[in-house]
Amino acid sequence: MSRALRLAALAGAALLCTGCISPPKPWEKGELAKPAMTMGRDPLGERFDQHIASSKEAASGGYGVGGGGCGCN
């Protein structure tokens, strides 16, 4: 009985997880393109944060800039 119950629970969990894999439908993409869904809402604030990070850590890049510092670009 225990094995059958575990198998049924595993099958149920597998069925529930299949909905997470599907990509958004074309009519659902409008909701994802709203300004509220962007990573940074304040461009000036982001530039300020990048300036602080580069000043304090002596680091730059990592914000969508090409190249990885290996000298191959």
C-alpha positions as CSV (number, residue, x, y, z in Angstrom):
1,M,0.0,0.0,0.0
2,S,2.8,2.4,0.8
3,R,4.5,1.9,-2.5
4,A,1.3,2.5,-4.4
5,L,0.7,5.7,-2.5
6,R,4.2,7.0,-3.1
7,L,3.9,6.2,-6.8
8,A,0.5,8.0,-7.0
9,A,2.1,11.0,-5.2
10,L,5.0,11.1,-7.6
11,A,2.7,10.9,-10.6
12,G,0.6,13.7,-9.3
13,A,3.7,15.9,-8.7
14,A,4.9,15.2,-12.2
15,L,1.5,16.3,-13.6
16,L,1.5,19.5,-11.6
17,C,5.1,20.4,-12.8
18,T,4.3,20.1,-16.5
19,G,2.4,23.4,-16.5
20,C,5.6,25.3,-15.5
21,I,7.5,24.3,-18.6
22,S,5.2,25.8,-21.3
23,P,6.3,29.2,-22.8
24,P,3.9,32.1,-22.6
25,K,1.2,32.4,-25.3
26,P,1.4,35.3,-27.8
27,W,-1.6,37.0,-26.1
28,E,0.1,36.6,-22.7
29,K,3.3,38.4,-23.7
30,G,1.6,41.8,-23.5
31,E,1.4,41.4,-19.7
32,L,5.2,40.6,-19.5
33,A,6.1,43.7,-21.6
34,K,4.7,46.2,-19.1
35,P,7.1,48.7,-17.6
36,A,6.4,47.4,-14.1
37,M,7.9,44.1,-15.2
38,T,11.3,45.5,-16.0
39,M,14.3,44.8,-13.8
40,G,15.1,48.5,-13.1
41,R,12.4,51.1,-13.1
42,D,14.7,54.0,-12.4
43,P,17.5,54.4,-15.1
44,L,19.2,57.3,-13.2
45,G,19.2,55.3,-10.0
46,E,20.7,52.3,-11.7
47,R,23.5,54.5,-13.2
48,F,24.2,55.9,-9.7
49,D,24.3,52.4,-8.3
50,Q,26.8,51.3,-11.0
51,H,28.9,54.4,-10.3
52,I,29.0,53.6,-6.5
53,A,29.9,49.9,-7.2
54,S,32.7,50.9,-9.6
55,S,34.0,53.5,-7.2
56,K,34.0,51.2,-4.1
57,E,35.0,47.9,-5.7
58,A,37.2,49.2,-8.5
59,A,35.1,47.1,-10.8
60,S,33.3,47.8,-14.0
61,G,31.1,46.0,-16.5
62,G,28.7,43.2,-15.9
63,Y,25.8,45.3,-16.9
64,G,25.2,44.0,-20.4
65,V,28.6,45.0,-21.8
66,G,30.4,42.8,-24.2
67,G,33.7,41.1,-23.3
68,G,34.7,39.1,-20.3
69,G,38.1,40.6,-19.5
70,C,40.0,37.8,-21.1
71,G,41.5,40.0,-23.8
72,C,39.8,38.1,-26.6
73,N,37.4,40.8,-27.8
